[in-house]
Amino acid sequence: MLNVKRNNNNKYVIENVSKAIFLVSALIAVVSLLLIIGFVFYKGLTPFVSKGYSFSEFFFGTKWIPSSDKFGILPMVLASIFGTLGSLVLGVPIGILTAVFIAEIAPKRIGKIISGAVELLAGIPSVLYGVFGLAVIVPWIMNTFNLPKGQSLLAIIIVLSIMMLPTIVTVSETAIRAVPKSYKEGSLALGASHIETTFKVVVPAAKSGILAAVVLGIGRAIGETMAIILVAGNSPVIPTSIMDSVRPLTTNIALEMGYAFGTHQEMLFATGVILFLFILLLNLVLSKLSNKEGK
């Protein structure tokens, strides 16, 4: 009896210790997130709260000249938005069609080869995407469109489209494979072809997961830095064409944070606040759309 009670007590102790470890781990993650957000917002909002800078001039201003105390990020905001939207227009259809091909059309052997290649693509460091873009995509743009400089918004769109493919393909493939076989069997039994079943039954049934893939792809695109620095051209001007040299929000922070101080540094943190709010807003909107489709 004493041994049984001791064993039970030991089990309770182990369970309680395990729960405490899990709780501490979860709290560390949450506290780390709160500390990062709090620090960025504190530094980023300081110029507008205590130094009298206008937030509207900061957000809608068109000139970024720290030496002249001019901090306008509208060109960077537009560059980030156009680059993200362009990469979505190019990358999402390719990614979804690739996922459909792997999950529904390709023979197993070919599907495994393509799936493995996509996984390898996900493991490539982002700076190597930038090097590839600088060595291949930028010269191609220069030669094809007879431009003096190939670093442009178009180069950003192409590089980001390639970078978001692994995320979109992997998550979309998982969502498509999760569709119950009864859906496909019922459609085929009613006389629909395999392609009709795939695009009229399977893909609509997997919309929720596909939208989740798009959300993750947007996060990868709008938050990318290293690859974009090499192909953007980094000119803080409002783009009027996809051939223009631009400077997205992330690039602006990465280029100048190393030597910035005082108000200049705080304005870069404010740029990070805007970037954070953009990502949060996009995730909330697409998450609601995903939840609606899932119902």
Residue pairs with C-beta under 8 A, 6 or more apart in sequence:
37 276
40 269
40 272
40 273
40 276
41 273
43 265
43 266
43 269
43 270
44 266
44 269
44 270
44 271
44 272
44 273
45 270
45 273
46 266
46 269
47 53
47 58
47 263
47 266
47 267
47 270
48 54
48 55
48 58
48 270
51 263
51 266
53 71
53 263
53 267
57 71
57 72
58 71
58 72
58 73
58 267
58 270
59 73
59 74
59 77
59 274
60 72
60 74
61 70
61 71
61 72
61 73
61 74
62 72
62 74
62 75
62 237
62 238
63 70
63 72
63 236
64 70
64 71
64 72
64 73
64 75
64 76
64 236
64 247
64 252
66 256
66 260
66 264
66 267
69 263
71 263
71 264
71 267
71 270
73 249
73 252
73 271
73 274
74 238
75 236
75 237
75 238
75 239
75 246
75 247
76 236
76 247
76 248
76 249
76 251
76 252
76 271
77 249
77 274
77 278
78 238
78 239
79 153
79 156
79 232
79 239
79 246
79 247
79 248
79 249
80 222
80 248
80 249
80 250
80 275
80 278
81 278
82 153
82 239
82 242
82 246
83 153
83 156
83 157
83 160
83 221
83 222
83 228
83 246
83 248
84 160
84 218
84 221
84 222
86 153
86 154
86 156
86 157
86 160
86 161
86 242
87 156
87 157
87 160
87 161
87 164
87 221
88 164
88 214
88 217
88 218
88 221
90 157
90 158
90 161
91 160
91 161
91 162
91 164
91 165
91 168
91 217
91 221
92 168
92 214
92 217
94 161
94 165
95 164
95 165
95 167
95 168
95 169
95 172
95 213
95 217
96 168
96 172
96 203
96 210
96 213
98 114
98 118
98 165
98 169
99 168
99 169
99 170
99 172
99 173
99 176
99 210
99 213
100 172
100 176
100 198
100 199
100 202
100 203
101 111
101 114
102 111
102 114
102 115
102 118
102 169
102 173
103 111
103 173
103 176
103 177
104 176
104 194
104 198
104 202
105 194
105 198
106 114
115 173
118 165
118 166
118 169
118 170
119 166
119 170
121 162
121 165
121 166
122 166
122 167
122 170
125 226
126 163
126 224
126 225
126 226
126 227
127 226
127 227
127 230
129 159
129 162
129 163
129 227
130 159
130 226
130 227
130 228
130 229
130 230
130 231
131 230
132 159
133 155
133 158
133 159
133 227
133 230
133 231
134 151
134 230
134 231
137 150
137 155
137 158
137 159
137 231
138 150
138 151
138 155
138 231
139 150
140 150
141 147
141 150
141 152
141 154
141 155
141 243
142 148
142 149
142 150
145 243
147 243
149 233
149 245
151 230
151 231
151 232
151 233
151 234
151 245
152 231
152 232
152 233
152 242
152 243
152 244
152 245
152 246
153 232
153 239
153 241
153 242
153 243
153 244
153 245
153 246
154 242
154 243
155 231
155 232
156 228
156 231
156 232
156 246
156 248
157 242
159 227
159 228
159 231
160 220
160 221
160 224
160 227
160 228
163 220
163 221
163 224
163 227
164 217
164 218
164 220
164 221
167 213
167 216
167 217
167 220
168 213
168 214
168 216
168 217
169 213
170 213
171 209
171 210
171 212
171 213
171 216
172 206
172 209
172 210
172 213
174 209
175 206
175 208
175 209
175 210
175 212
175 213
176 202
176 203
176 206
176 209
176 210
178 206
178 209
179 202
179 205
179 206
183 201
183 202
183 205
184 197
184 201
184 202
187 196
187 197
187 200
187 201
188 194
188 197
192 200
192 201
203 210
207 293
207 294
208 290
208 291
208 293
208 294
211 286
211 289
211 290
211 293
212 290
214 286
215 282
215 283
215 286
215 287
215 290
218 279
218 282
218 283
218 286
219 279
219 282
219 283
222 250
222 275
222 278
222 279
222 282
223 250
223 275
223 279
224 250
225 250
225 251
225 253
225 254
226 254
228 248
228 250
228 251
229 251
229 254
229 255
232 245
232 246
232 247
232 248
232 251
233 244
233 245
233 246
233 247
234 245
234 246
234 247
234 251
234 255
235 244
235 245
235 246
235 247
236 247
236 252
237 244
237 245
237 246
239 246
247 255
249 271
249 272
249 274
249 275
249 278
250 275
252 268
252 271
253 268
253 271
253 272
253 275
256 264
256 268
257 265
257 268
260 268
